[in-house]
Amino acid sequence: MKKYYVLDTNVLLHDVNSLYAFDDNDVVIPIISIEELDRFKKDLNEIGRNARQVSRILDKLRAKGELYKGVPLENGGTVRVFIPTAKANNILPPELMSNKADNQILSVAMELKEKGGRPVILVTKDTNLRIKADVLGLTARDYESDKVEISELYQGFRAFKVSKSIIDRYYADGGIKPLANNLYPHEGIMLVDEGDQKHTALARFDKDKESLVPLNIPKEGVWGIHPKNAEQKFAMDLLLNDSIKLVTLAGKAGTGKTLLAIAAGLKKAVEEEAYIRLLASRPIFPLGRDVGYLPGNLEEKLTPWMQPIFDNLELLFGMERKGKERGRHHGYRELMNQGILELEPLTYIRGRSIPNQYMIVDEAQNLTPHEIKTIITRAGDNTKIILTGDPYQIDNPYIDSSSNGLAYVVERFKGEVIAGHVTLSKGERSDLAERAANLL
């Protein structure tokens, strides 16, 4: 039986293609949602762009038929803009004010339910609206077409218990055949001696060679940084591999995601000159908020948002100065003046083409799947993109740990040879930071 799917405005703003995500069922858009789209369309952020795009899609559908009657979609369903009748105001209990947009959306779902004949499902990303719908006897769901089960998020590595002879052969031959048929490209492998847990070996699955190969990490470290655990070693190997164009690093605070990414970027852009620039960026939340409202010049405007990047740079250059054998005494600001290092908010990424750069996007968990797509599709020839973030630390009210762009990319790219991922869990910032991350 066909169903009515009543869409909240936030679903349309989250995914402009949500109209087509319900198979051959009938999609209903309350007229109040059109009003809300009109209110958002002038915004200069991602929400404003999505509002304008949804309006354009509906306008094209309008050319095919009358929206208030329902316009057929290619998937066999229809889309309809619903105008509630006068009696709709009396459907809801008096506690729910009829002039509130959320409650008007509820009244549309209730009116369709009273007509009978078909199941009615309210789709919204608003938790409180789903609660109110449930109290009124309506079926309510979150929009889940781009959700990833966070508890099952791809880790990027796994361990195998093997005999001592296999580990010895791996070291002697510089690689062995894979121990399973379901390994993902560039997946990290830990070989553990079943007779001696301390006897281990780390490897990466090279799909092109169909072999487990050693990690490529310089013995002298990377810009003064030495990976402290197996997870960080897997991550550093991916970060330094020029054939891997997309690396995602997920993990809680203090696991070293950003520090490793910047250290590897400095090595590649400054030491090896494999890229013309290291470009580091963070979302100025929300993504499109303009920094122009903050006082000072551009650098002063960016400082509150980019301070975590500055902190990591100061740490790396402080460690670098201790390495007398390298003899470097210039700071990161000199690299910025030379154009080798650039810090930029994501606000200005849209519409650009970014070739031959090592690009780091920190706090990527605050981006929607659509925003992540916008960023990755900016990558030009010979550009490597690093996405770092903690899927459990979300500041964006429109997404959660399962629907954020970082988790979405991890799941979609885990089978691609061009991409690699590691989930880091062990904190290395300090004993205090590790205890706080686990206990608080």
VEXDREN-2710 file (C-alpha; in Angstrom, 1 decimal):
% VEXDREN-2710
k/r/px/py/pz
1/MET/0.0/0.0/0.0
2/LYS/1.2/3.5/-0.9
3/LYS/2.0/5.8/2.0
4/TYR/1.9/9.5/2.7
5/TYR/5.3/10.9/3.7
6/VAL/4.8/14.4/5.3
7/LEU/8.2/16.2/5.1
8/ASP/9.3/18.8/7.7
9/THR/11.2/21.8/6.3
10/ASN/14.4/20.7/8.0
11/VAL/14.4/17.5/5.9
12/LEU/14.3/19.6/2.7
13/LEU/17.1/21.8/4.0
14/HIS/19.2/18.9/5.0
15/ASP/18.9/17.1/1.6
16/VAL/17.6/18.8/-1.5
17/ASN/17.0/15.4/-3.1
18/SER/14.9/14.1/-0.3
19/LEU/11.8/14.5/-2.5
20/TYR/13.0/11.5/-4.4
21/ALA/14.0/9.3/-1.5
22/PHE/10.6/7.6/-0.8
23/ASP/10.2/5.2/-3.7
24/ASP/6.7/5.2/-5.3
25/ASN/5.0/6.7/-2.3
26/ASP/3.3/10.2/-2.1
27/VAL/5.4/13.0/-0.7
28/VAL/3.5/15.8/1.0
29/ILE/5.0/19.2/1.7
30/PRO/2.9/21.4/4.0
31/ILE/2.3/24.9/2.6
32/ILE/4.0/26.3/5.8
33/SER/7.2/24.7/4.6
34/ILE/7.2/26.8/1.5
35/GLU/6.9/29.8/3.7
36/GLU/9.9/28.7/5.7
37/LEU/11.9/28.0/2.6
38/ASP/11.2/31.6/1.5
39/ARG/12.5/32.8/4.8
40/PHE/15.7/30.9/4.5
41/LYS/16.4/31.5/0.8
42/LYS/18.3/34.8/1.3
43/ASP/20.8/33.3/3.7
44/LEU/24.3/33.1/2.3
45/ASN/25.1/29.8/4.0
46/GLU/24.5/26.2/3.0
47/ILE/21.0/26.2/4.4
48/GLY/20.1/29.2/2.2
49/ARG/21.6/27.5/-0.9
50/ASN/19.6/24.4/-0.1
51/ALA/16.4/26.4/0.3
52/ARG/16.9/28.0/-3.1
53/GLN/17.6/24.7/-4.7
54/VAL/14.5/23.1/-3.3
55/SER/12.5/26.0/-4.6
56/ARG/13.9/25.5/-8.1
57/ILE/13.1/21.8/-8.0
58/LEU/9.5/22.5/-7.0
59/ASP/9.2/25.2/-9.7
60/LYS/10.3/22.7/-12.3
61/LEU/7.8/20.2/-11.0
62/ARG/5.1/22.9/-11.2
63/ALA/5.6/23.0/-14.9
64/LYS/4.6/19.4/-15.1
65/GLY/1.3/19.7/-13.3
66/GLU/-0.5/21.3/-10.4
67/LEU/1.4/21.0/-7.2
68/TYR/-1.7/21.1/-5.0
69/LYS/-3.1/18.1/-6.8
70/GLY/0.2/16.2/-6.9
71/VAL/2.8/15.9/-9.6
72/PRO/4.2/12.5/-10.7
73/LEU/7.8/11.7/-10.1
74/GLU/10.1/9.4/-12.1
75/ASN/10.2/6.8/-9.3
76/GLY/6.4/6.3/-9.5
77/GLY/5.5/8.5/-6.6
78/THR/4.1/12.0/-6.4
79/VAL/4.9/15.2/-4.7
80/ARG/2.2/17.5/-3.4
81/VAL/2.0/20.8/-1.6
82/PHE/-0.8/20.4/0.9
83/ILE/-3.0/23.3/2.1
84/PRO/-4.8/22.2/5.3
85/THR/-8.5/22.9/5.5
86/ALA/-10.1/25.3/7.9
87/LYS/-11.0/22.5/10.3
88/ALA/-7.3/21.6/10.7
89/ASN/-7.0/24.2/13.4
90/ASN/-9.4/22.1/15.6
91/ILE/-7.5/18.8/15.1
92/LEU/-4.7/19.6/17.5
93/PRO/-5.1/20.0/21.3
94/PRO/-5.3/23.6/22.5
95/GLU/-1.8/23.3/24.1
96/LEU/-0.3/23.2/20.6
97/MET/-0.6/26.7/19.1
98/SER/-1.8/26.5/15.6
99/ASN/0.3/29.5/14.4
100/LYS/3.6/27.7/15.1
101/ALA/5.2/26.1/12.0
102/ASP/5.9/22.7/13.6
103/ASN/2.3/22.4/14.8
104/GLN/0.9/23.4/11.4
105/ILE/3.0/20.5/10.0
106/LEU/1.5/18.3/12.6
107/SER/-2.0/19.4/11.7
108/VAL/-1.4/18.4/8.0
109/ALA/-0.3/14.9/9.1
110/MET/-3.3/14.6/11.4
111/GLU/-5.7/15.7/8.6
112/LEU/-4.3/13.2/6.2
113/LYS/-4.6/10.5/8.9
114/GLU/-8.2/11.3/9.6
115/LYS/-9.1/10.9/5.9
116/GLY/-7.9/7.3/6.2
117/GLY/-7.1/4.9/3.5
118/ARG/-3.3/5.2/3.7
119/PRO/-0.6/5.1/6.4
120/VAL/0.8/8.6/7.2
121/ILE/4.4/9.0/8.2
122/LEU/5.8/12.3/9.4
123/VAL/9.5/12.7/8.5
124/THR/11.5/15.2/10.5
125/LYS/14.9/15.8/12.0
126/ASP/13.4/17.6/14.9
127/THR/13.4/15.3/18.0
128/ASN/10.7/17.3/19.8
129/LEU/8.4/17.2/16.8
130/ARG/8.8/13.4/16.6
131/ILE/7.8/13.2/20.3
132/LYS/4.7/15.4/19.8
133/ALA/3.7/13.3/16.8
134/ASP/4.0/10.1/18.8
135/VAL/1.8/11.6/21.6
136/LEU/-0.8/12.4/18.9
137/GLY/-0.8/8.8/17.6
138/LEU/1.2/9.7/14.4
139/THR/4.0/7.6/13.0
140/ALA/7.2/9.8/13.0
141/ARG/10.6/9.0/11.7
142/ASP/14.0/10.7/11.3
143/TYR/15.3/11.2/7.8
144/GLU/17.7/8.3/7.4
145/SER/18.7/8.0/3.8
146/ASP/22.2/9.2/4.6
147/LYS/22.6/7.7/8.0
148/VAL/25.5/5.4/9.0
149/GLU/25.2/3.2/12.1
150/ILE/27.9/4.8/14.2
151/SER/28.4/1.7/16.4
152/GLU/29.3/-0.2/13.2
153/LEU/31.5/2.5/11.7
154/TYR/34.5/1.1/9.8
155/GLN/37.5/1.1/12.0
156/GLY/40.2/1.0/9.3
157/PHE/42.2/-1.7/10.9
158/ARG/41.9/-5.2/12.4
159/ALA/44.0/-7.7/14.3
160/PHE/44.8/-11.3/13.4
161/LYS/46.3/-14.0/15.7
162/VAL/48.9/-15.9/13.8
163/SER/51.8/-18.2/14.3
164/LYS/55.3/-16.9/15.0
165/SER/56.4/-18.3/11.6
166/ILE/54.0/-16.1/9.7
167/ILE/55.3/-13.0/11.4
168/ASP/58.9/-14.0/10.8
169/ARG/58.1/-14.7/7.1
170/TYR/56.4/-11.2/6.9
171/TYR/59.5/-9.5/8.2
172/ALA/61.9/-11.6/6.0
173/ASP/60.0/-11.2/2.7
174/GLY/58.7/-7.7/3.3
175/GLY/55.1/-8.8/2.9
176/ILE/52.7/-11.7/2.8
177/LYS/49.5/-12.7/1.2
178/PRO/46.3/-11.4/2.9
179/LEU/44.9/-13.5/5.7
180/ALA/41.2/-12.9/4.7
181/ASN/39.2/-12.3/1.6
182/ASN/37.2/-9.4/2.9
183/LEU/39.9/-6.8/3.5
184/TYR/39.3/-3.2/2.4
185/PRO/41.8/-1.2/0.4
186/HIS/44.6/0.2/2.7
187/GLU/43.1/-1.5/5.8
188/GLY/45.6/-1.6/8.6
189/ILE/46.5/-5.1/9.8
190/MET/48.0/-6.1/13.2
191/LEU/49.6/-9.5/13.2
192/VAL/49.8/-10.9/16.8
193/ASP/51.8/-13.9/17.7
194/GLU/49.3/-16.4/19.3
195/GLY/52.1/-17.6/21.6
196/ASP/53.5/-14.2/22.6
197/GLN/51.2/-11.2/22.6
198/LYS/54.1/-8.8/22.6
199/HIS/55.5/-10.2/19.3
200/THR/53.6/-8.3/16.7
201/ALA/53.8/-6.8/13.2
202/LEU/51.9/-3.9/11.5
203/ALA/51.0/-4.0/7.9
204/ARG/48.7/-2.4/5.3
205/PHE/46.6/-4.2/2.8
206/ASP/47.7/-3.2/-0.7
207/LYS/44.8/-4.2/-3.0
208/ASP/46.8/-3.6/-6.2
209/LYS/49.5/-6.1/-5.1
210/GLU/47.0/-8.3/-3.2
211/SER/49.5/-8.3/-0.4
212/LEU/50.1/-7.1/3.2
213/VAL/52.9/-4.6/2.9
214/PRO/55.0/-2.8/5.6
215/LEU/54.0/0.7/6.8
216/ASN/56.1/3.5/5.3
217/ILE/57.0/5.7/8.3
218/PRO/60.3/7.5/8.5
219/LYS/62.4/6.3/11.5
220/GLU/63.4/9.9/12.2
221/GLY/59.8/10.8/12.6
222/VAL/57.7/13.4/10.8
223/TRP/58.4/17.0/11.6
224/GLY/59.5/16.0/15.1
225/ILE/56.5/13.7/15.6
226/HIS/56.7/10.0/16.2
227/PRO/53.5/7.9/16.2
228/LYS/52.9/6.6/19.7
229/ASN/50.6/3.7/19.1
230/ALA/49.4/1.3/16.3
231/GLU/46.4/3.5/15.3
232/GLN/48.7/6.5/14.8
233/LYS/51.1/4.5/12.8
234/PHE/48.3/3.3/10.5
235/ALA/47.1/6.9/10.2
236/MET/50.6/8.3/9.4
237/ASP/51.2/5.6/6.8
238/LEU/48.0/6.8/5.0
239/LEU/48.8/10.5/5.4
240/LEU/52.3/10.0/3.7
241/ASN/51.0/7.9/0.8
242/ASP/50.6/10.1/-2.2
243/SER/48.5/7.5/-4.0
244/ILE/45.8/7.8/-1.4
245/LYS/43.9/11.0/-2.3
246/LEU/41.3/11.0/0.6
247/VAL/42.1/10.1/4.2
248/THR/39.6/10.2/7.0
249/LEU/40.6/10.2/10.6
250/ALA/37.9/9.9/13.3
251/GLY/38.4/9.8/17.1
252/LYS/37.8/11.5/20.4
253/ALA/39.8/14.6/21.5
254/GLY/43.4/14.0/22.2
255/THR/44.0/11.1/19.9
256/GLY/46.3/13.1/17.6
257/LYS/44.1/13.4/14.5
258/THR/44.9/17.0/13.6
259/LEU/48.5/17.0/14.8
260/LEU/49.4/13.9/12.7
261/ALA/47.6/15.4/9.6
262/ILE/49.4/18.8/9.9
263/ALA/52.8/17.2/10.6
264/ALA/52.4/15.0/7.5
265/GLY/51.2/18.0/5.5
266/LEU/54.3/20.0/6.4
267/LYS/56.6/17.2/5.4
268/LYS/54.9/16.8/2.1
269/ALA/54.5/20.4/1.2
270/VAL/57.6/22.0/2.8
271/GLU/60.2/19.2/2.9
272/GLU/59.4/17.1/-0.1
273/GLU/57.5/19.8/-2.2
274/ALA/55.1/17.1/-3.4
275/TYR/52.4/19.8/-3.1
276/ILE/52.5/23.5/-3.7
277/ARG/50.7/24.3/-0.5
278/LEU/49.4/23.0/2.8
279/LEU/45.8/24.3/3.2
280/ALA/44.2/23.9/6.6
281/SER/40.6/24.7/7.2
282/ARG/37.8/24.4/9.7
283/PRO/34.1/25.0/9.4
284/ILE/33.1/28.4/10.8
285/PHE/29.9/27.0/12.3
286/PRO/27.5/27.1/10.7
287/LEU/29.4/26.5/7.5
288/GLY/28.4/29.7/5.8
289/ARG/28.6/32.2/8.6
290/ASP/30.7/35.2/7.4
291/VAL/33.7/36.2/9.5
292/GLY/33.1/39.8/8.5
293/TYR/31.1/40.5/11.6
294/LEU/34.2/39.9/13.8
295/PRO/36.6/42.8/14.5
296/GLY/40.0/43.2/13.0
297/ASN/41.7/42.1/9.8
298/LEU/41.2/38.7/8.2
299/GLU/43.9/36.9/10.4
300/GLU/42.4/38.5/13.6
301/LYS/38.9/37.4/12.4
302/LEU/40.0/33.9/11.8
303/THR/42.0/33.4/15.1
304/PRO/39.0/32.4/17.3
305/TRP/38.0/29.7/14.8
306/MET/41.5/28.5/13.7
307/GLN/43.2/28.6/17.1
308/PRO/43.3/24.8/17.4
309/ILE/45.3/24.8/14.1
310/PHE/47.6/27.5/15.4
311/ASP/48.2/25.5/18.6
312/ASN/49.2/22.5/16.6
313/LEU/51.5/24.5/14.4
314/GLU/53.2/26.2/17.3
315/LEU/53.7/22.7/18.9
316/LEU/55.2/21.3/15.7
317/PHE/57.5/24.2/15.1
318/GLY/58.6/24.3/18.7
319/MET/59.5/20.6/18.4
320/GLU/61.2/21.3/15.1
321/ARG/63.5/23.9/16.7
322/LYS/64.7/21.3/19.1
323/GLY/66.0/19.2/16.2
324/LYS/69.4/20.9/15.8
325/GLU/70.3/18.6/12.9
326/ARG/67.7/20.3/10.8
327/GLY/68.7/23.8/11.6
328/ARG/65.3/25.4/11.0
329/HIS/64.5/28.5/12.8
330/HIS/61.7/30.0/10.8
331/GLY/58.2/29.8/12.1
332/TYR/54.9/28.9/10.4
333/ARG/54.1/32.6/9.8
334/GLU/57.1/32.8/7.4
335/LEU/55.5/29.8/5.5
336/MET/52.2/31.7/5.4
337/ASN/53.9/34.8/4.0
338/GLN/55.5/32.6/1.3
339/GLY/52.1/31.1/0.4
340/ILE/53.3/27.5/1.3
341/LEU/50.9/27.4/4.3
342/GLU/47.4/28.7/4.1
343/LEU/44.7/28.8/6.7
344/GLU/41.2/29.4/5.4
345/PRO/37.6/29.1/6.6
346/LEU/35.4/26.7/4.6
347/THR/33.1/29.6/3.9
348/TYR/35.3/30.5/0.9
349/ILE/35.8/26.9/-0.5
350/ARG/32.6/26.7/-2.6
351/GLY/33.2/27.4/-6.2
352/ARG/37.0/27.0/-6.1
353/SER/39.2/24.5/-7.8
354/ILE/42.0/23.4/-5.5
355/PRO/44.8/21.7/-7.5
356/ASN/48.2/20.3/-6.2
357/GLN/47.5/21.0/-2.5
358/TYR/47.5/19.0/0.7
359/MET/44.2/20.0/2.2
360/ILE/43.2/19.4/5.8
361/VAL/39.5/19.9/6.9
362/ASP/39.4/19.7/10.7
363/GLU/36.1/19.2/12.7
364/ALA/34.5/17.6/9.6
365/GLN/31.9/16.0/11.8
366/ASN/30.0/19.3/11.8
367/LEU/29.4/19.1/8.1
368/THR/26.5/17.5/6.3
369/PRO/27.0/14.9/3.6
370/HIS/26.1/17.5/1.0
371/GLU/28.7/20.0/2.4
372/ILE/31.3/17.3/2.5
373/LYS/30.6/16.5/-1.2
374/THR/30.9/20.2/-2.0
375/ILE/34.4/20.2/-0.4
376/ILE/35.7/17.0/-1.9
377/THR/34.5/17.9/-5.4
378/ARG/36.7/21.0/-5.2
379/ALA/39.8/18.8/-5.3
380/GLY/41.9/19.4/-8.4
381/ASP/44.7/17.4/-10.0
382/ASN/47.2/16.0/-7.4
383/THR/45.3/17.3/-4.4
384/LYS/45.1/15.2/-1.2
385/ILE/42.2/15.8/1.2
386/ILE/42.3/14.9/4.9
387/LEU/39.1/14.9/6.9
388/THR/39.4/14.8/10.7
389/GLY/36.8/14.9/13.4
390/ASP/34.9/13.2/16.3
391/PRO/31.5/11.9/15.2
392/TYR/30.3/12.0/18.8
393/GLN/31.0/15.7/19.2
394/ILE/28.5/17.4/17.0
395/ASP/27.7/21.1/17.2
396/ASN/25.4/21.3/14.1
397/PRO/21.7/20.9/15.2
398/TYR/20.7/19.5/11.8
399/ILE/23.0/16.3/12.1
400/ASP/24.0/13.7/14.6
401/SER/26.6/11.1/15.1
402/SER/25.0/8.9/12.4
403/SER/24.2/11.5/9.8
404/ASN/27.2/13.7/9.8
405/GLY/29.4/14.1/6.7
406/LEU/32.5/12.5/8.2
407/ALA/30.8/9.2/9.0
408/TYR/29.0/9.3/5.7
409/VAL/32.3/9.6/3.7
410/VAL/33.9/6.9/5.8
411/GLU/31.2/4.4/4.9
412/ARG/30.9/5.4/1.3
413/PHE/34.7/5.3/0.5
414/LYS/35.8/2.3/2.6
415/GLY/35.9/0.1/-0.5
416/GLU/37.7/2.7/-2.7
417/VAL/41.4/2.2/-3.6
418/ILE/41.8/6.0/-3.6
419/ALA/40.8/6.4/0.0
420/GLY/41.9/5.2/3.5
421/HIS/40.5/5.5/7.0
422/VAL/41.6/5.0/10.6
423/THR/39.5/5.4/13.8
424/LEU/41.7/6.5/16.7
425/SER/40.6/5.6/20.2
426/LYS/43.7/6.0/22.4
427/GLY/44.3/9.5/23.7
428/GLU/47.9/10.7/23.6
429/ARG/47.6/14.4/24.5
430/SER/48.2/13.9/28.2
431/ASP/47.2/11.5/31.0
432/LEU/44.8/14.2/32.3
433/ALA/43.2/14.8/28.8
434/GLU/42.8/11.0/28.4
435/ARG/41.2/10.6/31.8
436/ALA/38.9/13.5/31.1
437/ALA/37.8/12.2/27.7
438/ASN/36.9/8.9/29.2
439/LEU/35.3/10.0/32.5
440/LEU/33.5/13.2/31.8
END
